[in-house]
């Protein structure tokens, strides 16, 4: 505890934390200890709380070998392990357990659901639930061996499935009025920042995380105001078939140009490419894009009242950026994409046009992305009947 106190007091990273440590009574209550532990977890390197270190893939191999001795059949098990291995090899920056972050631990759930398969349909919650149980076992294995802090198991979210009602499509989406509030807030208070430009891209075409991550500075054409999604190293969902170019709205063009001219760090990634989206420490990661979506879809973040009767001054999801995902209203980039497609279908944009811009087939739009509510369904049907060139003398009237 003394070592920990000295480390935090030396770094001076969080004035409130320093004040809390200075005022800590001799016999603090459990509530005070819990609050202090939460703040410590966010303000020090995980290596300070661990006693061991191991390459993540080596730890996964050891876990797999141990698990094989416990089960009667390997059917499906090795596949689940391979997905975990792929996630840590391709999506996670950390290669060693001492560098593993909470965001990377919790990122497996959305990656497995939306990005792990070469298809548009998200993974069924029933399948995801089984996979997450095994993933949680792996995280618990890391904890039991002292590789990561015990609190990291709380980052593993296992979906609930209503088996009696039947498993359905993930119907979460970000409503257009909230997107407008987010954009107005960012344009006013965080103009031309990384978060602002990311949201301009989210709102202008509903791109996937992988597409945003792979954007280079040269993929934005200043002369035409167009953005191009180019497949270079298998970064796009369907490789070359996912390549596309489209024009951005003027307000997004202006923000991107100001971001490049004034805010964007002069960054080159490990492959010698200049990423468009960067905070100065390499190419933006999918987990960072996920966090940007979670952070700004919290209603209180843009001045709305909390729909969950929480006090933003006391709510962890509101106070801590890395805990934004805990807000029941927060949404992932996939849900922004769903909202984008639904909005434009409600407004009469053709499925072919949406396919060209969003790289999603008409069939997949119908099943997984175009999700109008009851009122929107009524409005759509009414609009089609009103536009119908019907015989005015017919007994059937629109």
MARVOBA-29218 format. One record per residue (C-alpha): x, y, z; residue in three letters. Coordinates in nm, 2 decimals, padded with zeros to 4 digits. Layout:
<atoms>
     east    north       up    aa
        X        Y        Z   ala
...
</atoms>
This chain:
<atoms>
     east    north       up    aa
    00.00    00.00    00.00   unk
    00.29    00.24    00.08   unk
    00.45    00.16   -00.26   unk
    00.12    00.22   -00.43   unk
    00.06    00.55   -00.24   unk
    00.40    00.68   -00.33   unk
    00.36    00.58   -00.70   unk
    00.03    00.77   -00.73   unk
    00.15    01.07   -00.53   unk
    00.46    01.10   -00.75   unk
    00.27    01.08   -01.08   unk
    00.02    01.35   -00.97   unk
   -00.21    01.22   -01.25   unk
   -00.54    01.27   -01.08   unk
   -00.57    01.56   -00.83   unk
   -00.89    01.42   -00.68   unk
   -00.72    01.09   -00.63   unk
   -00.42    01.26   -00.45   unk
   -00.67    01.45   -00.23   unk
   -00.85    01.13   -00.15   unk
   -00.53    00.96   -00.05   unk
   -00.41    01.25    00.16   unk
   -00.74    01.26    00.35   unk
   -00.77    00.88    00.39   unk
   -00.86    00.80    00.76   unk
   -00.67    00.54    00.96   unk
   -00.97    00.30    00.95   unk
   -01.16    00.37    00.62   unk
   -01.50    00.22    00.56   unk
   -01.56   -00.04    00.29   unk
   -01.73    00.22    00.08   unk
   -01.43    00.45    00.09   unk
   -01.20    00.16    00.01   unk
   -01.41    00.05   -00.29   unk
   -01.42    00.40   -00.43   unk
   -01.04    00.44   -00.39   unk
   -00.98    00.10   -00.55   unk
   -01.19    00.21   -00.86   unk
   -00.98    00.53   -00.89   unk
   -00.65    00.35   -00.85   unk
   -00.75    00.10   -01.12   unk
   -00.80    00.38   -01.36   unk
   -00.49    00.58   -01.28   unk
   -00.20    00.34   -01.27   unk
   -00.05    00.08   -01.50   unk
   -00.19   -00.27   -01.46   unk
    00.16   -00.40   -01.41   unk
    00.17   -00.23   -01.07   unk
   -00.11   -00.46   -00.95   unk
    00.03   -00.78   -01.09   unk
    00.32   -01.01   -00.99   unk
    00.36   -01.21   -01.30   unk
    00.39   -01.15   -01.67   unk
    00.34   -01.38   -01.98   unk
    00.29   -01.34   -02.35   unk
   -00.09   -01.34   -02.40   unk
   -00.08   -01.61   -02.67   unk
    00.14   -01.84   -02.45   unk
   -00.11   -01.80   -02.16   unk
   -00.39   -01.88   -02.40   unk
   -00.21   -02.20   -02.51   unk
   -00.15   -02.30   -02.15   unk
   -00.52   -02.24   -02.07   unk
   -00.63   -02.44   -02.38   unk
   -00.41   -02.74   -02.28   unk
   -00.55   -02.73   -01.93   unk
   -00.90   -02.70   -02.05   unk
   -00.87   -03.00   -02.28   unk
   -00.80   -03.22   -01.98   unk
   -01.13   -03.12   -01.82   unk
   -01.37   -03.18   -02.11   unk
   -01.51   -03.50   -02.26   unk
   -01.52   -03.38   -02.62   unk
   -01.34   -03.12   -02.82   unk
   -01.63   -03.05   -03.06   unk
   -01.66   -02.68   -03.11   unk
   -01.41   -02.61   -02.83   unk
   -01.10   -02.55   -03.05   unk
   -01.30   -02.32   -03.27   unk
   -01.39   -02.10   -02.97   unk
   -01.03   -02.09   -02.87   unk
   -00.92   -01.99   -03.22   unk
   -01.16   -01.70   -03.21   unk
   -01.00   -01.58   -02.88   unk
   -00.66   -01.63   -03.03   unk
   -00.75   -01.43   -03.35   unk
   -00.88   -01.15   -03.14   unk
   -00.57   -01.11   -02.93   unk
   -00.34   -01.15   -03.24   unk
   -00.52   -00.91   -03.47   unk
   -00.73   -00.67   -03.26   unk
   -00.53   -00.61   -02.94   unk
   -00.22   -00.39   -02.92   unk
   -00.09   -00.56   -02.61   unk
    00.12   -00.87   -02.66   unk
    00.20   -00.93   -02.29   unk
   -00.04   -00.97   -02.00   unk
    00.12   -00.67   -01.81   unk
    00.01   -00.44   -02.09   unk
   -00.35   -00.57   -02.13   unk
   -00.60   -00.29   -02.08   unk
   -00.96   -00.31   -01.95   unk
   -01.08   -00.18   -02.29   unk
   -00.91   -00.47   -02.47   unk
   -01.05   -00.72   -02.23   unk
   -01.41   -00.60   -02.28   unk
   -01.36   -00.55   -02.66   unk
   -01.39   -00.93   -02.73   unk
   -01.77   -00.92   -02.69   unk
   -01.84   -00.67   -02.97   unk
   -01.56   -00.80   -03.19   unk
   -01.70   -01.16   -03.17   unk
   -02.05   -01.04   -03.23   unk
   -02.00   -00.80   -03.52   unk
   -01.65   -00.84   -03.67   unk
   -01.53   -01.19   -03.63   unk
   -01.73   -01.35   -03.92   unk
   -01.70   -01.28   -04.29   unk
   -02.07   -01.19   -04.32   unk
   -02.30   -00.90   -04.25   unk
   -02.52   -01.08   -03.99   unk
   -02.41   -01.04   -03.63   unk
   -02.34   -01.35   -03.43   unk
   -02.65   -01.49   -03.26   unk
   -02.67   -01.40   -02.89   unk
   -02.72   -01.77   -02.81   unk
   -02.39   -01.86   -02.97   unk
   -02.22   -01.55   -02.83   unk
   -02.33   -01.63   -02.48   unk
   -02.16   -01.98   -02.50   unk
   -01.84   -01.82   -02.64   unk
   -01.83   -01.55   -02.37   unk
   -01.85   -01.81   -02.09   unk
   -01.53   -01.97   -02.23   unk
   -01.37   -01.63   -02.27   unk
   -01.46   -01.54   -01.91   unk
   -01.29   -01.87   -01.80   unk
   -00.97   -01.75   -01.98   unk
   -00.98   -01.41   -01.81   unk
   -01.03   -01.59   -01.48   unk
   -00.73   -01.81   -01.56   unk
   -00.52   -01.50   -01.61   unk
   -00.64   -01.36   -01.28   unk
   -00.57   -01.68   -01.09   unk
   -00.21   -01.68   -01.22   unk
   -00.16   -01.32   -01.12   unk
   -00.13   -01.19   -01.47   unk
   -00.41   -00.93   -01.45   unk
   -00.61   -00.77   -01.16   unk
   -00.91   -00.95   -01.03   unk
   -01.14   -00.66   -01.12   unk
   -01.08   -00.73   -01.49   unk
   -01.33   -01.01   -01.49   unk
   -01.60   -00.74   -01.45   unk
   -01.51   -00.62   -01.81   unk
   -01.65   -00.95   -01.95   unk
   -02.01   -00.90   -02.06   unk
   -02.22   -01.21   -02.12   unk
   -02.55   -01.15   -02.31   unk
   -02.88   -01.26   -02.17   unk
   -03.10   -01.46   -02.40   unk
   -03.48   -01.49   -02.37   unk
   -03.52   -01.85   -02.49   unk
   -03.90   -01.85   -02.45   unk
   -03.94   -01.54   -02.66   unk
   -03.70   -01.67   -02.92   unk
   -03.37   -01.52   -03.02   unk
   -03.41   -01.21   -03.24   unk
   -03.20   -00.96   -03.42   unk
   -03.01   -00.70   -03.23   unk
   -03.25   -00.41   -03.27   unk
   -03.05   -00.14   -03.10   unk
   -02.98    00.17   -03.31   unk
   -02.89    00.53   -03.26   unk
   -03.18    00.76   -03.34   unk
   -03.12    01.05   -03.58   unk
   -03.21    01.32   -03.33   unk
   -02.95    01.20   -03.08   unk
   -02.69    01.19   -03.37   unk
   -02.78    01.56   -03.44   unk
   -02.73    01.65   -03.08   unk
   -02.40    01.48   -03.07   unk
   -02.28    01.65   -03.39   unk
   -02.40    01.99   -03.27   unk
   -02.22    01.95   -02.94   unk
   -01.89    01.83   -03.10   unk
   -01.90    02.11   -03.36   unk
   -01.94    02.37   -03.08   unk
   -01.71    02.24   -02.81   unk
   -01.47    01.99   -02.97   unk
   -01.45    02.12   -03.33   unk
   -01.21    01.94   -03.56   unk
   -01.10    01.70   -03.29   unk
   -01.05    01.33   -03.35   unk
   -01.38    01.25   -03.18   unk
   -01.56    01.52   -03.39   unk
   -01.42    01.40   -03.72   unk
   -01.50    01.04   -03.63   unk
   -01.86    01.12   -03.57   unk
   -01.88    01.32   -03.89   unk
   -01.77    01.00   -04.07   unk
   -02.01    00.79   -03.87   unk
   -02.30    01.01   -03.95   unk
   -02.22    01.06   -04.32   unk
   -02.21    00.70   -04.43   unk
   -02.25    00.45   -04.15   unk
   -01.91    00.29   -04.20   unk
   -01.78   -00.01   -04.01   unk
   -01.51    00.02   -03.75   unk
   -01.26   -00.17   -03.97   unk
   -01.33    00.08   -04.25   unk
   -01.26    00.38   -04.03   unk
   -00.95    00.22   -03.88   unk
   -00.80    00.16   -04.23   unk
   -00.85    00.51   -04.36   unk
   -00.53    00.69   -04.47   unk
   -00.50    01.07   -04.49   unk
   -00.48    01.03   -04.87   unk
   -00.82    00.85   -04.88   unk
   -00.98    01.19   -04.83   unk
   -00.98    01.40   -05.15   unk
   -00.97    01.77   -05.07   unk
   -01.06    01.87   -05.42   unk
   -01.38    01.66   -05.45   unk
   -01.47    01.63   -05.08   unk
   -01.49    01.25   -05.12   unk
   -01.38    00.97   -04.89   unk
   -01.26    00.64   -05.03   unk
   -01.26    00.30   -04.85   unk
   -00.97    00.11   -05.00   unk
   -00.88   -00.25   -04.93   unk
   -00.50   -00.27   -04.87   unk
   -00.43   -00.56   -04.64   unk
   -00.77   -00.73   -04.61   unk
   -00.89   -00.44   -04.39   unk
   -01.24   -00.42   -04.54   unk
   -01.52   -00.67   -04.46   unk
   -01.54   -00.83   -04.81   unk
   -01.19   -00.73   -04.93   unk
   -01.20   -00.56   -05.27   unk
   -01.58   -00.60   -05.30   unk
   -01.61   -00.35   -05.01   unk
   -01.42   -00.07   -05.18   unk
   -01.63    00.24   -05.24   unk
   -01.61    00.62   -05.27   unk
   -01.88    00.88   -05.18   unk
   -01.91    01.25   -05.13   unk
   -01.93    01.39   -04.78   unk
   -02.16    01.68   -04.68   unk
   -01.99    02.02   -04.68   unk
   -02.00    02.06   -04.30   unk
   -01.80    01.73   -04.27   unk
   -01.56    01.83   -04.54   unk
   -01.48    02.16   -04.36   unk
   -01.43    01.97   -04.03   unk
   -01.20    01.71   -04.18   unk
   -00.99    01.97   -04.36   unk
   -00.95    02.18   -04.04   unk
   -00.86    01.86   -03.85   unk
   -00.59    01.77   -04.10   unk
   -00.45    02.12   -04.11   unk
   -00.47    02.21   -03.74   unk
   -00.53    01.91   -03.52   unk
   -00.41    01.59   -03.67   unk
   -00.06    01.48   -03.55   unk
    00.19    01.42   -03.82   unk
    00.17    01.05   -03.77   unk
    00.31    00.76   -03.97   unk
    00.21    00.40   -03.88   unk
    00.44    00.10   -03.86   unk
    00.38    00.03   -04.23   unk
    00.48    00.38   -04.34   unk
    00.12    00.49   -04.40   unk
   -00.04    00.81   -04.27   unk
   -00.36    00.72   -04.09   unk
   -00.64    00.97   -04.12   unk
   -00.77    00.90   -03.77   unk
   -00.50    00.92   -03.51   unk
   -00.44    01.07   -03.17   unk
   -00.06    01.07   -03.23   unk
    00.02    00.72   -03.11   unk
   -00.03    00.52   -03.43   unk
   -00.35    00.43   -03.62   unk
   -00.67    00.45   -03.43   unk
   -00.78    00.11   -03.30   unk
   -01.12   -00.06   -03.32   unk
   -01.15   -00.04   -02.94   unk
   -01.08    00.34   -02.95   unk
   -01.35    00.37   -03.22   unk
   -01.58    00.17   -03.00   unk
   -01.51    00.40   -02.70   unk
   -01.58    00.71   -02.91   unk
   -01.92    00.57   -02.99   unk
   -02.00    00.47   -02.64   unk
   -01.88    00.79   -02.49   unk
   -02.09    01.03   -02.70   unk
   -02.41    00.82   -02.71   unk
   -02.46    00.87   -02.34   unk
   -02.75    01.12   -02.33   unk
   -02.60    01.32   -02.04   unk
   -02.28    01.38   -02.24   unk
   -02.46    01.61   -02.48   unk
   -02.69    01.78   -02.23   unk
   -02.99    01.55   -02.23   unk
   -03.16    01.43   -01.91   unk
   -03.07    01.08   -01.80   unk
   -03.34    00.84   -01.89   unk
   -03.23    00.60   -01.62   unk
   -03.28    00.84   -01.32   unk
   -02.91    00.86   -01.25   unk
   -02.72    01.16   -01.12   unk
   -02.44    01.23   -01.38   unk
   -02.23    01.37   -01.09   unk
   -02.23    01.03   -00.92   unk
   -02.28    00.78   -01.21   unk
   -01.97    00.59   -01.29   unk
   -02.07    00.56   -01.66   unk
   -02.11    00.93   -01.68   unk
   -01.79    01.03   -01.49   unk
   -01.55    00.78   -01.64   unk
   -01.49    00.78   -02.01   unk
   -01.36    00.42   -02.01   unk
   -01.68    00.31   -01.84   unk
   -01.92    00.47   -02.08   unk
   -02.02    00.13   -02.21   unk
   -02.19    00.07   -01.87   unk
   -02.46    00.33   -01.96   unk
   -02.77    00.14   -02.08   unk
   -02.82    00.40   -02.35   unk
   -02.46    00.39   -02.49   unk
   -02.43    00.24   -02.83   unk
   -02.15    00.09   -03.05   unk
   -02.05    00.20   -03.40   unk
   -02.26   -00.09   -03.54   unk
   -02.57    00.07   -03.39   unk
   -02.48    00.40   -03.55   unk
   -02.46    00.21   -03.88   unk
   -02.80    00.05   -03.82   unk
   -02.95    00.38   -03.73   unk
   -02.80    00.54   -04.05   unk
   -02.95    00.27   -04.28   unk
   -03.29    00.28   -04.11   unk
   -03.31    00.66   -04.13   unk
   -03.24    00.66   -04.50   unk
   -03.47    00.38   -04.57   unk
   -03.74    00.57   -04.38   unk
   -03.67    00.87   -04.61   unk
   -03.70    00.67   -04.93   unk
   -03.34    00.61   -05.02   unk
   -03.33    00.30   -05.24   unk
   -03.17   -00.03   -05.12   unk
   -02.93   -00.01   -05.42   unk
   -02.80    00.34   -05.31   unk
   -02.75    00.22   -04.96   unk
   -02.57   -00.09   -05.08   unk
   -02.33    00.14   -05.28   unk
   -02.26    00.37   -04.99   unk
   -02.27    00.13   -04.69   unk
   -02.15   -00.20   -04.85   unk
   -02.45   -00.40   -04.74   unk
   -02.68   -00.61   -04.96   unk
   -03.05   -00.54   -04.99   unk
   -03.13   -00.88   -04.83   unk
   -02.90   -00.81   -04.53   unk
   -03.05   -00.46   -04.50   unk
   -03.39   -00.61   -04.46   unk
   -03.29   -00.86   -04.20   unk
   -03.03   -00.69   -03.99   unk
   -02.99   -00.32   -04.05   unk
   -03.32   -00.17   -04.17   unk
   -03.51   -00.18   -03.84   unk
   -03.80    00.07   -03.84   unk
   -04.02    00.09   -03.54   unk
   -04.40    00.05   -03.56   unk
   -04.46    00.42   -03.63   unk
   -04.19    00.43   -03.90   unk
   -04.35    00.13   -04.07   unk
   -04.69    00.30   -04.08   unk
   -04.53    00.62   -04.22   unk
   -04.35    00.42   -04.49   unk
   -04.66    00.23   -04.61   unk
   -04.87    00.55   -04.61   unk
   -04.60    00.73   -04.82   unk
   -04.60    00.45   -05.08   unk
   -04.97    00.45   -05.11   unk
   -04.98    00.83   -05.14   unk
   -04.73    00.82   -05.42   unk
   -04.91    00.55   -05.61   unk
   -05.05    00.65   -05.95   unk
   -05.40    00.49   -05.88   unk
   -05.71    00.52   -06.08   unk
   -05.92    00.79   -05.91   unk
   -06.24    00.62   -06.03   unk
   -06.15    00.29   -05.87   unk
   -06.34    00.17   -05.57   unk
   -06.02    00.10   -05.39   unk
   -05.87    00.43   -05.26   unk
   -05.53    00.49   -05.10   unk
</atoms>
